[in-house]
Amino acid sequence: MWSYALSESEAGSDVASMKTRAVRDGDSWVLNGAKRWITNAGVSEFYTVFATVDPGLRGRGVTAFLVEKSDPGLSFGAPERKLGIKGSPTREVYLDNVRLGQDRLIGEVGEGMKIALSTLDHTRVTIAAQALGIAQGALDAAVAYVKERRQFGKAIAEFQGIQFMLADMGMQVEAARALVYRAASASERNASDLTFLGAASKCFASDVAMKVTTDAVQLLGGYGYTRDYPVERMMRDAKITQIYEGTNQIQRMVMGRALLA
């Protein structure tokens, strides 16, 4: 398993301000710093770590390295106590004089920012797919529930207000699916419009997931707010898809710049 160690406590959306340092020492590189919000940290055997060779260079100094779990000086913080996605651990990654050979350099010195951003073009599509799956699951659960739940002598599915909510949910899910598939095709072909489509699919699908899961909880009423039904978990899991791999505010900036390029 592999983890992607890009973010830091003070370098989230502003990745170029990272403080983790990489200093050349003869034929080796010595890394010092801390990475935060790293998915599967402590479980993964390999880590793509981004560090700067010179903070004054900002993005032009960012360089990528391969770090292995067994490397001396690599350690991990306690698991984060998260709202959702509890199926995988999220922890800090600490680098204390981690010494790496030249063969652990990914690309060239100073190419880290380019590598990070081009990677995000592809991985944002996977977050979009995750969000789509969450939204579909919430819609399926809501449809099944309203068919069975009876009030005022009939299934609540027969009420027009319920049908309108479901119609909107289904429409949004299908629109998200079309965009996710379009972006996945662009990712597979490394198409020229991937930057826009990756950001658009992640942004749209995650917003849909948050809306659809919240509506699903509403349709289930008090039951939706309990752990006896799956939609409360889906709502909690949906939220992170609006945040990681770049917040949806950042996605809109990426899309705007791509359109104006």
KAURCOR-V66073 format. One record per helix or strand of 2 or more residues. SS is the DSSP state (~ for helix, > for strand). FROM is the first residue (numbers start at 0). LEN is the number of residues. If there is no record, write none. Layout:
ss=SS from=FROM len=LEN
ss=SS from=FROM len=LEN
This chain:
ss=> from=1 len=4
ss=~ from=14 len=3
ss=> from=20 len=5
ss=> from=27 len=12
ss=> from=45 len=7
ss=~ from=54 len=7
ss=> from=61 len=7
ss=> from=73 len=3
ss=> from=89 len=12
ss=~ from=101 len=3
ss=> from=104 len=2
ss=~ from=111 len=37
ss=> from=149 len=2
ss=> from=153 len=2
ss=~ from=155 len=3
ss=~ from=159 len=30
ss=~ from=193 len=32
ss=~ from=230 len=11
ss=~ from=247 len=13
